[in-house]
Amino acid sequence: MTRGPSPAAIILAAALLALTLAQASAEGVIRPDATVSFLSTEGRVLARIQAEIADDPAAHARGLMWRRLPDDTVGMLFVFPRAAPRRFWMCNTPGSLDMLFADAERRIVAIARDTTLMSDQRYPSGAPAMYVIDTRAGFAERHGITPGTSFDYTPAPAP
């Protein structure tokens, strides 16, 4: 008679899979939904990132929870149906961020710099925002991004 894996082996395999998935999330695995380019007032590219797009209420609520951005090449682009005052927080977010709030014309209107990780502190947009871009803390300063900087994004081709 052939026997399958023992219950202990199944539990161990499930635990290892869960640990691997949690580690991948914590290390900032970002789905490359779009390329975001930050542009100077003269149209020069200041920086580019690969961004995961959050464009529905569930993705807005989840954001970067349990994930850490590994470097300046990745981030998250929140897209809302209309411009309105926004308030973001860092609940269950293990790495400090720069939050770049942008209006309907894709112009940065405010930046919350070096946010407090794992915090329920609220960061307001200060002006109506239709987009919010989360990048690793210090990104805006390292790349010369200030209020008035614009951005554009190109969705990744469908698989």
MDTraj code that builds the backbone (N, CA, C; nanometers):
import mdtraj as md
import numpy as np

residues = "MET THR ARG GLY PRO SER PRO ALA ALA ILE ILE LEU ALA ALA ALA LEU LEU ALA LEU THR LEU ALA GLN ALA SER ALA GLU GLY VAL ILE ARG PRO ASP ALA THR VAL SER PHE LEU SER THR GLU GLY ARG VAL LEU ALA ARG ILE GLN ALA GLU ILE ALA ASP ASP PRO ALA ALA HIS ALA ARG GLY LEU MET TRP ARG ARG LEU PRO ASP ASP THR VAL GLY MET LEU PHE VAL PHE PRO ARG ALA ALA PRO ARG ARG PHE TRP MET CYS ASN THR PRO GLY SER LEU ASP MET LEU PHE ALA ASP ALA GLU ARG ARG ILE VAL ALA ILE ALA ARG ASP THR THR LEU MET SER ASP GLN ARG TYR PRO SER GLY ALA PRO ALA MET TYR VAL ILE ASP THR ARG ALA GLY PHE ALA GLU ARG HIS GLY ILE THR PRO GLY THR SER PHE ASP TYR THR PRO ALA PRO ALA PRO".split()
xyz = np.array([
    [0.0845, -0.1165, 0.0000],
    [0.0000, 0.0000, 0.0000],
    [0.0898, 0.1238, 0.0000],
    [0.0541, 0.2214, -0.0845],
    [0.1297, 0.3462, -0.0945],
    [0.0671, 0.4482, -0.0009],
    [0.1532, 0.5139, 0.0756],
    [0.1031, 0.6158, 0.1681],
    [0.1466, 0.7531, 0.1195],
    [0.0638, 0.8515, 0.1400],
    [0.0968, 0.9896, 0.1046],
    [0.1845, 1.0516, 0.2112],
    [0.2121, 1.1799, 0.1952],
    [0.2950, 1.2490, 0.2943],
    [0.2247, 1.2537, 0.4301],
    [0.3053, 1.2537, 0.5332],
    [0.2502, 1.2580, 0.6681],
    [0.1882, 1.3950, 0.6951],
    [0.0966, 1.4031, 0.7909],
    [0.0389, 1.5338, 0.8263],
    [0.1462, 1.6344, 0.8673],
    [0.2490, 1.5882, 0.9375],
    [0.3579, 1.6783, 0.9783],
    [0.4306, 1.7341, 0.8563],
    [0.4514, 1.6513, 0.7547],
    [0.5194, 1.6975, 0.6329],
    [0.4346, 1.8004, 0.5592],
    [0.3044, 1.7799, 0.5570],
    [0.2139, 1.8743, 0.4913],
    [0.2152, 2.0081, 0.5645],
    [0.2092, 2.0026, 0.6979],
    [0.2116, 2.1260, 0.7776],
    [0.3436, 2.1991, 0.7575],
    [0.4551, 2.1271, 0.7564],
    [0.5859, 2.1886, 0.7349],
    [0.5936, 2.2539, 0.5973],
    [0.5456, 2.1859, 0.4950],
    [0.5467, 2.2420, 0.3590],
    [0.4617, 2.3685, 0.3516],
    [0.3445, 2.3675, 0.4154],
    [0.2564, 2.4854, 0.4154],
    [0.3229, 2.6011, 0.4884],
    [0.3882, 2.5719, 0.6012],
    [0.4564, 2.6774, 0.6771],
    [0.5711, 2.7376, 0.5961],
    [0.6478, 2.6541, 0.5268],
    [0.7577, 2.7050, 0.4434],
    [0.7058, 2.7900, 0.3287],
    [0.5956, 2.7490, 0.2671],
    [0.5359, 2.8285, 0.1604],
    [0.4892, 2.9633, 0.2139],
    [0.4220, 2.9640, 0.3284],
    [0.3748, 3.0899, 0.3880],
    [0.4919, 3.1814, 0.4206],
    [0.5990, 3.1259, 0.4751],
    [0.7172, 3.2051, 0.5081],
    [0.7806, 3.2633, 0.3826],
    [0.7894, 3.1853, 0.2769],
    [0.8461, 3.2335, 0.1502],
    [0.7624, 3.3468, 0.0932],
    [0.6305, 3.3321, 0.0946],
    [0.5427, 3.4381, 0.0429],
    [0.5509, 3.5633, 0.1285],
    [0.5566, 3.5487, 0.2600],
    [0.5684, 3.6648, 0.3490],
    [0.6999, 3.7363, 0.3262],
    [0.8084, 3.6603, 0.3082],
    [0.9393, 3.7221, 0.2845],
    [0.9387, 3.7961, 0.1516],
    [0.8805, 3.7363, 0.0481],
    [0.8742, 3.8035, -0.0825],
    [0.7961, 3.9330, -0.0714],
    [0.6846, 3.9312, 0.0033],
    [0.6066, 4.0532, 0.0223],
    [0.6857, 4.1577, 0.0982],
    [0.7510, 4.1187, 0.2055],
    [0.8266, 4.2138, 0.2874],
    [0.9433, 4.2734, 0.2101],
    [0.9941, 4.2010, 0.1128],
    [1.1073, 4.2508, 0.0361],
    [1.0645, 4.3408, -0.0782],
    [0.9359, 4.3685, -0.0914],
    [0.8921, 4.4672, -0.1876],
    [0.8644, 4.4167, -0.3269],
    [0.8167, 4.2939, -0.3397],
    [0.7822, 4.2448, -0.4723],
    [0.6664, 4.3307, -0.5230],
    [0.6946, 4.4051, -0.6274],
    [0.5972, 4.4978, -0.6842],
    [0.5610, 4.4486, -0.8243],
    [0.4324, 4.4413, -0.8502],
    [0.3846, 4.4021, -0.9831],
    [0.4123, 4.5192, -1.0782],
    [0.4852, 4.4977, -1.1863],
    [0.5203, 4.6092, -1.2764],
    [0.4066, 4.6442, -1.3725],
    [0.3054, 4.7131, -1.3199],
    [0.1881, 4.7484, -1.4001],
    [0.2130, 4.8660, -1.4934],
    [0.3073, 4.9534, -1.4572],
    [0.3294, 5.0753, -1.5359],
    [0.4693, 5.1293, -1.5104],
    [0.5157, 5.2081, -1.6062],
    [0.6379, 5.2857, -1.5885],
    [0.5957, 5.4293, -1.5608],
    [0.6435, 5.4835, -1.4487],
    [0.6125, 5.6214, -1.4108],
    [0.7382, 5.7050, -1.4324],
    [0.7241, 5.8144, -1.5059],
    [0.8356, 5.9062, -1.5322],
    [0.8042, 6.0408, -1.4674],
    [0.8996, 6.0901, -1.3883],
    [0.8876, 6.2213, -1.3248],
    [0.9602, 6.3222, -1.4132],
    [0.8930, 6.4346, -1.4429],
    [0.9436, 6.5298, -1.5409],
    [0.9655, 6.6675, -1.4800],
    [1.0773, 6.7284, -1.5160],
    [1.1039, 6.8659, -1.4732],
    [1.0101, 6.9594, -1.5485],
    [1.0082, 7.0862, -1.5109],
    [0.9223, 7.1829, -1.5802],
    [0.9631, 7.1983, -1.7263],
    [1.0887, 7.1635, -1.7588],
    [1.1365, 7.1687, -1.8984],
    [1.1086, 7.0383, -1.9733],
    [1.0515, 6.9379, -1.9048],
    [1.0207, 6.8105, -1.9690],
    [1.1316, 6.7073, -1.9591],
    [1.2387, 6.7374, -1.8857],
    [1.3494, 6.6427, -1.8686],
    [1.3083, 6.5367, -1.7676],
    [1.3436, 6.4097, -1.7945],
    [1.3110, 6.3005, -1.7023],
    [1.4042, 6.3082, -1.5819],
    [1.3441, 6.3234, -1.4633],
    [1.4204, 6.3287, -1.3380],
    [1.4433, 6.1893, -1.2809],
    [1.3451, 6.1017, -1.2984],
    [1.3533, 5.9643, -1.2467],
    [1.2439, 5.8820, -1.3113],
    [1.2649, 5.7495, -1.3099],
    [1.1633, 5.6555, -1.3581],
    [1.1527, 5.5419, -1.2570],
    [1.0304, 5.4931, -1.2390],
    [1.0093, 5.3758, -1.1552],
    [0.9132, 5.2800, -1.2246],
    [0.9193, 5.1547, -1.1845],
    [0.8178, 5.0574, -1.2203],
    [0.7174, 5.0604, -1.1054],
    [0.5905, 5.0738, -1.1377],
    [0.4901, 5.0905, -1.0328],
    [0.3785, 4.9887, -1.0444],
    [0.3356, 4.9437, -0.9290],
    [0.2144, 4.8649, -0.9203],
    [0.0998, 4.9644, -0.9129],
    [-0.0046, 4.9428, -0.9905],
    [-0.1187, 5.0342, -0.9905],
    [-0.2251, 4.9842, -0.8925],
    [-0.2704, 5.0741, -0.8065],
    [-0.3822, 5.0488, -0.7155],
    [-0.4956, 5.1386, -0.7631],
    [-0.5978, 5.0784, -0.8250],
    [-0.7025, 5.1605, -0.8855],
    [-0.8439, 5.1199, -0.8463],
    [-0.8557, 5.0429, -0.7379],
    [-0.9891, 5.0111, -0.6879],
    [-0.9850, 5.0176, -0.5350],
    [-1.1012, 5.0260, -0.4709],
    [-1.1025, 5.0445, -0.3249],
    [-1.0226, 4.9396, -0.2472],
    [-1.0265, 4.8145, -0.2878],
    [-0.9514, 4.7102, -0.2159],
    [-0.8010, 4.7336, -0.2281],
    [-0.7552, 4.7655, -0.3478],
    [-0.6118, 4.7932, -0.3682],
    [-0.5719, 4.9218, -0.2974],
    [-0.6592, 5.0220, -0.2957],
    [-0.6302, 5.1462, -0.2224],
    [-0.6101, 5.1159, -0.0741],
    [-0.6973, 5.0332, -0.0168],
    [-0.6890, 5.0011, 0.1259],
    [-0.5650, 4.9184, 0.1580],
    [-0.5279, 4.8276, 0.0709],
    [-0.4133, 4.7391, 0.0935],
    [-0.2808, 4.8109, 0.0719],
    [-0.2710, 4.8890, -0.0334],
    [-0.1491, 4.9636, -0.0626],
    [-0.0235, 4.8796, -0.0500],
    [0.0732, 4.9300, 0.0235],
    [0.2003, 4.8591, 0.0428],
    [0.2077, 4.7861, 0.1764],
    [0.0919, 4.7566, 0.2349],
    [0.0943, 4.6842, 0.3620],
    [0.1801, 4.5593, 0.3500],
    [0.2641, 4.5379, 0.4508],
    [0.3512, 4.4219, 0.4647],
    [0.4588, 4.4147, 0.3583],
    [0.4790, 4.5240, 0.2836],
    [0.5848, 4.5240, 0.1818],
    [0.6783, 4.6414, 0.2035],
    [0.8017, 4.6209, 0.1692],
    [0.9036, 4.7252, 0.1816],
    [0.9613, 4.7470, 0.0415],
    [0.9736, 4.8728, 0.0004],
    [1.0326, 4.9025, -0.1297],
    [1.1846, 4.8885, -0.1189],
    [1.2452, 4.8048, -0.2023],
    [1.3882, 4.7771, -0.1881],
    [1.4793, 4.8900, -0.2352],
    [1.4320, 4.9720, -0.3297],
    [1.5189, 5.0773, -0.3844],
    [1.4349, 5.1803, -0.4594],
    [1.5024, 5.2701, -0.5297],
    [1.4348, 5.3795, -0.6008],
    [1.3804, 5.3405, -0.7380],
    [1.3800, 5.2117, -0.7721],
    [1.3325, 5.1717, -0.9047],
    [1.1868, 5.1272, -0.9055],
    [1.1259, 5.1166, -0.7863],
    [0.9887, 5.0665, -0.7785],
    [0.9040, 5.1526, -0.6859],
    [0.7725, 5.1423, -0.7027],
    [0.6800, 5.2163, -0.6177],
    [0.5379, 5.1720, -0.6438],
    [0.4444, 5.2496, -0.5927],
    [0.3031, 5.2208, -0.6140],
    [0.2333, 5.3476, -0.6595],
    [0.1493, 5.3338, -0.7607],
    [0.0708, 5.4442, -0.8146],
    [-0.0760, 5.4197, -0.7808],
    [-0.1312, 5.5067, -0.6964],
    [-0.2734, 5.5021, -0.6632],
    [-0.3464, 5.5931, -0.7618],
    [-0.4487, 5.5400, -0.8253],
    [-0.5293, 5.6164, -0.9206],
    [-0.6723, 5.6199, -0.8677],
    [-0.7254, 5.7409, -0.8548],
    [-0.8617, 5.7604, -0.8060],
    [-0.9487, 5.8123, -0.9200],
    [-1.0811, 5.7921, -0.9131],
    [-1.1684, 5.8350, -1.0229],
    [-1.1804, 5.9856, -1.0373],
    [-1.1502, 6.0599, -0.9299],
    [-1.1579, 6.2072, -0.9387],
    [-1.0630, 6.2677, -0.8358],
    [-1.0299, 6.3925, -0.8569],
    [-0.9447, 6.4647, -0.7620],
    [-1.0272, 6.5018, -0.6391],
    [-0.9691, 6.4808, -0.5213],
    [-1.0332, 6.5149, -0.3938],
    [-0.9237, 6.5200, -0.2879],
    [-0.9504, 6.5838, -0.1742],
    [-0.8518, 6.5781, -0.0658],
    [-0.8290, 6.4321, -0.0252],
    [-0.7043, 6.3936, -0.0067],
    [-0.6692, 6.2555, 0.0291],
    [-0.5944, 6.2541, 0.1613],
    [-0.6090, 6.1445, 0.2342],
    [-0.5329, 6.1224, 0.3580],
    [-0.4830, 5.9790, 0.3558],
    [-0.3519, 5.9624, 0.3651],
    [-0.2917, 5.8295, 0.3637],
    [-0.2270, 5.8017, 0.4975],
    [-0.2063, 5.6737, 0.5269],
    [-0.1396, 5.6342, 0.6499],
    [-0.0459, 5.5189, 0.6216],
    [0.0272, 5.4749, 0.7238],
    [0.1312, 5.3736, 0.7090],
    [0.0994, 5.2447, 0.7854],
    [-0.0264, 5.2202, 0.8135],
    [-0.0658, 5.1012, 0.8876],
    [-0.0067, 4.9760, 0.8223],
    [0.0670, 4.8989, 0.9002],
    [0.1267, 4.7730, 0.8549],
    [0.2223, 4.7897, 0.7371],
    [0.2811, 4.9062, 0.7222],
    [0.3793, 4.9303, 0.6165],
    [0.5166, 4.9368, 0.6826],
    [0.6037, 4.8386, 0.6555],
    [0.7283, 4.8247, 0.7302],
    [0.8444, 4.9128, 0.6849],
    [0.8258, 4.9931, 0.5838],
    [0.9335, 5.0814, 0.5384],
    [0.8836, 5.2234, 0.5211],
    [0.9656, 5.3200, 0.5579],
    [0.9290, 5.4606, 0.5428],
    [0.9165, 5.4962, 0.3951],
    [0.8234, 5.5857, 0.3647],
    [0.7942, 5.6242, 0.2263],
    [0.7984, 5.7747, 0.2084],
    [0.8087, 5.8165, 0.0828],
    [0.7697, 5.9494, 0.0390],
    [0.6364, 5.9291, -0.0323],
    [0.5353, 6.0071, 0.0045],
    [0.4048, 6.0016, -0.0617],
    [0.3920, 6.1272, -0.1450],
    [0.3797, 6.1100, -0.2753],
    [0.3697, 6.2232, -0.3667],
    [0.2248, 6.2348, -0.4133],
    [0.1575, 6.3420, -0.3734],
    [0.0182, 6.3655, -0.4083],
    [0.0141, 6.4500, -0.5354],
    [-0.0685, 6.4084, -0.6329],
    [-0.0728, 6.4794, -0.7608],
    [-0.2171, 6.5073, -0.8024],
    [-0.2352, 6.6192, -0.8711],
    [-0.3692, 6.6598, -0.9153],
    [-0.4082, 6.5884, -1.0450],
    [-0.5243, 6.6234, -1.0984],
    [-0.5762, 6.5592, -1.2198],
    [-0.4879, 6.5840, -1.3414],
    [-0.4073, 6.6913, -1.3380],
    [-0.3151, 6.7211, -1.4489],
    [-0.1800, 6.6515, -1.4304],
    [-0.1712, 6.5642, -1.3297],
    [-0.0503, 6.4881, -1.2983],
    [0.0654, 6.5779, -1.2548],
    [0.0323, 6.6806, -1.1787],
    [0.1309, 6.7710, -1.1186],
    [0.1374, 6.7432, -0.9699],
    [0.2565, 6.7283, -0.9148],
    [0.2731, 6.7043, -0.7727],
    [0.2264, 6.8289, -0.6973],
    [0.1317, 6.8105, -0.6046],
    [0.0798, 6.9228, -0.5265],
    [0.1312, 6.9210, -0.3832],
    [0.1759, 6.8048, -0.3348],
    [0.2277, 6.7939, -0.1983],
    [0.3110, 6.6669, -0.1865],
    [0.4036, 6.6691, -0.0927],
    [0.4873, 6.5523, -0.0658],
    [0.4924, 6.5297, 0.0851],
    [0.4553, 6.4106, 0.1277],
    [0.4754, 6.3685, 0.2672],
    [0.6070, 6.2916, 0.2668],
    [0.7093, 6.3510, 0.3252],
    [0.8447, 6.2929, 0.3198],
    [0.8732, 6.2064, 0.4425],
    [0.9493, 6.1002, 0.4190],
    [0.9994, 6.0151, 0.5276],
    [0.8907, 5.9805, 0.6294],
    [0.7825, 5.9202, 0.5825],
    [0.6705, 5.8872, 0.6688],
    [0.7104, 5.7879, 0.7778],
    [0.6348, 5.7877, 0.8852],
    [0.6617, 5.6998, 0.9991],
    [0.6063, 5.5605, 0.9707],
    [0.6962, 5.4627, 0.9672],
    [0.6535, 5.3266, 0.9347],
    [0.5652, 5.2679, 1.0434],
    [0.4778, 5.1752, 1.0032],
    [0.3874, 5.1019, 1.0921],
    [0.3059, 5.1964, 1.1815],
    [0.2611, 5.3074, 1.1256],
    [0.1957, 5.4121, 1.2044],
    [0.0537, 5.4367, 1.1541],
    [-0.0312, 5.4870, 1.2434],
    [-0.1645, 5.5281, 1.2003],
    [-0.1734, 5.6799, 1.1832],
    [-0.0573, 5.7467, 1.1846],
    [-0.0546, 5.8915, 1.1568],
    [-0.1093, 5.9152, 1.0163],
    [-0.1911, 6.0170, 1.0016],
    [-0.2506, 6.0498, 0.8709],
    [-0.1666, 6.1556, 0.8009],
    [-0.1469, 6.1387, 0.6705],
    [-0.0718, 6.2338, 0.5877],
    [-0.1684, 6.2913, 0.4844],
    [-0.2074, 6.4184, 0.4987],
    [-0.3057, 6.4783, 0.4077],
    [-0.2405, 6.5333, 0.2806],
    [-0.3195, 6.5363, 0.1743],
    [-0.2703, 6.5896, 0.0469],
    [-0.2625, 6.7418, 0.0487],
    [-0.3431, 6.8064, 0.1304],
    [-0.3414, 6.9525, 0.1370],
    [-0.4080, 7.0198, 0.0187],
    [-0.4359, 6.9478, -0.0862],
    [-0.5031, 6.9980, -0.2064],
    [-0.5701, 6.8768, -0.2722],
    [-0.6667, 6.8996, -0.3590],
    [-0.7277, 6.7851, -0.4269],
    [-0.6227, 6.7041, -0.5039],
    [-0.6274, 6.5724, -0.4870],
    [-0.5338, 6.4829, -0.5545],
    [-0.6108, 6.3691, -0.6206],
    [-0.5711, 6.3362, -0.7412],
    [-0.6300, 6.2240, -0.8143],
    [-0.5346, 6.1053, -0.8151],
    [-0.4065, 6.1329, -0.7873],
    [-0.3020, 6.0303, -0.7873],
    [-0.2178, 6.0446, -0.6604],
    [-0.1691, 5.9318, -0.6120],
    [-0.0700, 5.9320, -0.5053],
    [0.0347, 5.8293, -0.5459],
    [0.1604, 5.8688, -0.5376],
    [0.2694, 5.7782, -0.5722],
    [0.3521, 5.7548, -0.4466],
    [0.3625, 5.6281, -0.4082],
    [0.4462, 5.5900, -0.2949],
    [0.5822, 5.5461, -0.3471],
    [0.6861, 5.6077, -0.2927],
    [0.8232, 5.5728, -0.3269],
    [0.9003, 5.5537, -0.1968],
    [1.0192, 5.4992, -0.2068],
    [1.1012, 5.4804, -0.0874],
    [1.1354, 5.6162, -0.0267],
    [1.1436, 5.6228, 0.1054],
    [1.1743, 5.7483, 0.1752],
    [1.3004, 5.8114, 0.1185],
    [1.2957, 5.9432, 0.0989],
    [1.4087, 6.0179, 0.0459],
    [1.4130, 6.0267, -0.1054],
    [1.3231, 5.9562, -0.1733],
    [1.3196, 5.9539, -0.3200],
    [1.3067, 6.0947, -0.3775],
    [1.2112, 6.1704, -0.3260],
    [1.1857, 6.3048, -0.3808],
    [1.3120, 6.3907, -0.3716],
    [1.3774, 6.3900, -0.2584],
    [1.4988, 6.4705, -0.2416],
    [1.6116, 6.4204, -0.3316],
    [1.6302, 6.2897, -0.3368],
    [1.7391, 6.2332, -0.4193],
    [1.7226, 6.2651, -0.5672],
    [1.5981, 6.2821, -0.6136],
    [1.5729, 6.3013, -0.7567],
    [1.5230, 6.4412, -0.7920],
    [1.5229, 6.5325, -0.6965],
    [1.4840, 6.6702, -0.7249],
    [1.3367, 6.6881, -0.7545],
    [1.2533, 6.6058, -0.6944],
    [1.1090, 6.6145, -0.7172],
    [1.0484, 6.7043, -0.6095],
    [0.9780, 6.8066, -0.6542],
    [0.9179, 6.9051, -0.5655],
    [0.7743, 6.9315, -0.6114],
    [0.6925, 6.9984, -0.5299],
    [0.5610, 7.0383, -0.5797],
    [0.5788, 7.1171, -0.7106],
    [0.4956, 7.0854, -0.8076],
    [0.5072, 7.1451, -0.9404],
    [0.5694, 7.0498, -1.0414],
    [0.6473, 6.9520, -0.9939],
    [0.7004, 6.8481, -1.0828],
    [0.5821, 6.7707, -1.1388],
    [0.5903, 6.7316, -1.2632],
    [0.4816, 6.6529, -1.3216],
    [0.5278, 6.5081, -1.3402],
    [0.4337, 6.4231, -1.3705],
    [0.4675, 6.2836, -1.3995],
    [0.3774, 6.2333, -1.5096],
    [0.4219, 6.1270, -1.5720],
    [0.3422, 6.0577, -1.6724],
    [0.3569, 5.9098, -1.6444],
    [0.2628, 5.8314, -1.6882],
    [0.2793, 5.6870, -1.6724],
    [0.2307, 5.6154, -1.7956],
    [0.2985, 5.5044, -1.8240],
    [0.2663, 5.4184, -1.9373],
    [0.2346, 5.2797, -1.8838],
    [0.1113, 5.2331, -1.9015],
    [0.0795, 5.0978, -1.8557],
    [0.1675, 4.9938, -1.9269],
    [0.2015, 4.8889, -1.8549],
    [0.2790, 4.7794, -1.9135],
    [0.1894, 4.7068, -2.0143],
    [0.2511, 4.6514, -2.1191],
    [0.1701, 4.5758, -2.2163],
    [0.1035, 4.4562, -2.1482],
    [-0.0160, 4.4248, -2.1892],
    [-0.0877, 4.3085, -2.1349],
    [-0.0123, 4.1818, -2.1741],
    [-0.0075, 4.0851, -2.0841],
    [0.0655, 3.9594, -2.1160],
    [-0.0010, 3.8802, -2.2246],
])
top = md.Topology()
chain = top.add_chain()
for i, resn in enumerate(residues, 1):
    res = top.add_residue(resn, chain, resSeq=i)
    for name in ("N", "CA", "C"):
        top.add_atom(name, md.element.get_by_symbol(name[0]), res)
traj = md.Trajectory(xyz[None], top)
